[in-house]
């Protein structure tokens, strides 16, 4: 409700997002290595393609949901 709280919450949100992003690469690398060992073939490009596909679909669906909620609730940005 005040500026200090706003900055603290945004700092903590940024730190948690950064920690998730930093740890994503080692976890995925371990998964890719395990799949390579089990199948004796490199599938990194295919797996990255699947990940990017679902990531982009999720962004599109999220945008669609926000747009639908704004339409249903008659959101007017000029009031804020």
N, C-alpha and C positions, 0 to 999 in steps of 0.2 A: 504493500500500500504506500510505500515511500521509495525514494530514489535509492537509498542504501540497500533495502531489501531487493529491489529490482536488479541491482548490480550483483548482489550475492547470488541470487537465483540464476541469473544469466551466466555467471562465472562457473557455477557448479554444473549447469547444463552443458556448457562448452567443454569442461573437463571430462564429463562422462562421455560425451560424443567423441572426443579425441581419444580416450582410452579404448572405446569400442573399435574405432578405426585403426588404431595402432595394433591391437591384438587380432584383428581380422586376418591380416596377411600371414602371420605364423600359423594360425589355426588352419587356414585354407591350404597353406603349403604342406602341412602335415597330412591333411586329407588327400591332396594330390599325390603325395609320395606314397601313401598307403594304397591308393587305387593303382598307381603305376606298378608297385610291387606285386599286387594281386593279379593284375591283368597282363603284366609284362609289356605294356604299351603306354605311351604318353597320351593322356587325354586332357591336358591342362586347357588347351584352347577350347575344346568342347564344353568343359565344365565352366569356364569363364563366360562362354556364350550363354549357357543356361542361366548363370547367375545374373548376367546383365539383362537378359530377357525378363526374368521375374522382377528384377529391380525396377526396370522401366515400366512394366505392367503395373506394379504396385504404386508408382508415382502417378500414373495416369488414372488409376482407380481412386486414389486419394484426392486428386484434383476434381474428379467427377463427383465424388461424395461431397466435397466442400461446396461445389457449385449447386448441387441439388439441395443441400441444407440451406444455402442462401436463398434459393428460389422458394422453398417451402416456408421459410420463416420471414419472407419479405424483407430481407436485410437491406438497410439503406446506409451506405457508408458516409453519407453527408451529415447524418445525425451525430455521429461520433465526433 
